[in-house]
Amino acid sequence: MGFYSERIFPPLLDRATRPLYRDRQRLIGRARGRVLEIGVGNGANLPLYGDAATEIHGLEPEAGLLERAGRARAQAPAPERFHLLQGDAHHLPYPDGHFDTVVACLVLCTIPDPARAAREMRRVLADHGELLVLEHVASHRPRVHRWQRRLNPVWRHLACGCQLDRPTADTLAAAGFDLTDTRVFDHPKIPGLIQEFLEGTAKPR
């Protein structure tokens, strides 16, 4: 990681995602059993896991962020539940059907190959399991979508790989998830270019 991505961007991201705290709290609170969180980052979600999440694995490719997640783990309830691992969502180091819950929270916008990561999440999720998802997505409004595409190269550079215009619902559906219990909505506290979110519970088909 460079100085910007390790020292400057994480505090900016924390500030930018504060309006999503209640949404994240609601999402993470639904995790059950053995859990995998993709892109655990600096561990901001770790204190939000309830008692029903008995074993939580946090995967993160960046060593600097994983170190911060380790500090967050120490402050979370029952820290012995948490297992942090440096790794790549394109190649999850777990067997098929290993997890009861997989969490994708503000991460699929950044993963270089989201389709591959989605297939891996489906592979490691048990047939009875749930994918908990909260992601900003490409706008369904043509004018906003055009602006997302125009600004995406600059945004991606400033936001450490984040992309504005990803069709995340389509990506998850193609990977074998049923999105009946999800919704796309305009978040009232987020500005226009990243206002539309996919939120809810996706289940394996």
Order of alpha helices (4+ residues) and beta strands (2+ residues): alpha-alpha-beta-beta-alpha-beta-beta-alpha-beta-alpha-alpha-beta-beta
